[in-house]
């Protein structure tokens, strides 16, 4: 049954029925309260009632931060995801309650972000929002629709083909020479990335117990695609590992993700490189490896790609060299 009471200048409606949680909502006018109560009771009578109170009192910011606390720590990219999601929680759209998070508002958020960042970043942020909402619907019993699925995604960017030339490699390594307060771990990380084609996350997760300098191998128990692999180390890669000090923690490179990221970006700027990202080191390494390992099966075993189509995104042969091979 429904009951109504006046609180200050507003009217509170309460619907109580066995088998359902109490439904409470406040209105400016009693007529609005009665209309809402009738609609709730009608839905209950028809077995169509959906409790949206949790979605009404929870903001998107609160949902994101709960996800960061409870779900993100179980993910491989916990540090990066936490940083990105907390930044997302500071956006104006996060002020809306979940029940009022419409496709129109998501689209407005998309358009505003496209003025500030790349298509790829916006696609990633929309994917974050969709995943968080779906998790809340499945695991936290928050009844709401997922408005993200109704919003047009920006065009996916074409795969990057940027890689270092020999001259750029020299300039970058010179810029990474530790002087003053510069991070001393950045240069060996970059050197190993160029020699092994390992991802940044894989490099930062390396442990001495998984490295065999005699056999020239590095075992990666946890990779991006979920399959462990053993990476062969070139003589140059082995020399890099022999020359760096060993940390008591057992971690090969005891440096935080964002500390490394900031130090690398500063070095790129000092070297005068244009449009070069850390992940482009993987492109550079794979292209160089392809000259030594023309068998793509062997090359994919080193790089960790499960399919040749994914490997092709990173392998960028020199067209002039291909022309010379054709004769």
C-alpha positions, 0 to 999 in steps of 0.5 A, a space after each residue: 500500500 502507499 502512504 504519503 506525508 508532508 515534510 517541510 514543503 515537499 511530499 514523500 511517497 512510500 510504497 510498501 508491499 510484501 516481497 518488495 523493498 520499500 519504495 520511497 520518493 519525494 515530490 514537490 506536489 502531492 499529486 505527483 507523489 500519488 501518480 508515482 505511487 500508482 505507477 509503482 503499484 501497477 508495475 508490482 501488480 503486473 510483475 514488471 517492477 524494477 527497483 531503481 533506487 540504487 541507481 537513483 542515489 548512486 552517481 557515476 563517480 561513486 560507481 567508478 571509484 567503487 570499481 577502482 577499489 573492488 575490481 581494478 586491483 584484480 586486473 593486470 594493468 592495475 596501475 594504469 587503469 586506476 590512474 585513468 579511471 580516477 581521472 574519468 571520475 573527475 569529469 563533469 559527467 561523473 556528477 550524474 546519477 546512474 538513472 539520469 545517465 542517458 545516451 545523449 549525455 554520454 554522446 555529449 561527453 564523447 564530443 567534448 573529449 574528442 576536442 581534447 584527446 585522440 579517437 583512441 583515448 575516447 574509444 578506451 574511455 567509452 569502453 571503460 564506462 560500458 564495462 563498469 556499468 555492465 559489471 554493476 548490473 551483473 554483480 552489484 544488483 544496480 538496475 539501469 540500462 547501459 546507455 553507452 551501447 547506444 552511442 556511436 563510437 569514434 572511428 578507430 585510429 589506424 595502427 601506428 607505424 612509427 619506428 626509430 631510425 638508426 640516427 634517432 636511436 642514437 639521439 634517444 640513447 644519448 638523451 637517456 644518459 643519466 645526469 643529475 636527477 634523471 632516472 637511472 633505470 630508463 635507459 636500460 629499460 629502453 635498451 632492453 625494449 629495443 633488443 627484446 620487443 617486450 611490452 612495457 608492462 612485461 619489462 616492469 614485471 621482470 624478476 631476476 628469478 626468471 632470468 637465466 643469463 647463461 641460457 640467455 632467456 627471460 621467462 614471463 609468467 604473466 603476459 598481456 594475452 594470458 599465455 606465459 612465454 620465454 623470451 630469448 635474449 640477444 648478446 646485447 640484451 644479456 649485457 644490459 642485464 649484466 651491467 645493472 645493479 640488482 635490487 633487494 626486491 628481486 624486481 629487475 627494474 624497480 621503477 613505477 610505471 608513471 615515473 618511467 613514462 614521465 622520464 621517457 617523455 622528457 628524453 624524447 623531447 630532449 632528443 628532438 623526436 617527433 610523435 614517438 611513444 614508448 610502445 613504438 619501441 616494440 615496432 622498432 624491435 620487431 622490424 629489426 628482428 624480422 630481418 634475423 627471423 624471417 620465419 614468422 612463426 619463430 618471430 611470433 614466438 619471440 614477440 608473444 603474438 597469438 596470430 599473424 594478423 596481430 603481428 603484421 600490425 607491428 612488423 613494418 618492412 622497408 619497402 625499398 629493401 623489399 624492392 631490392 630483394 625482388 631484383 
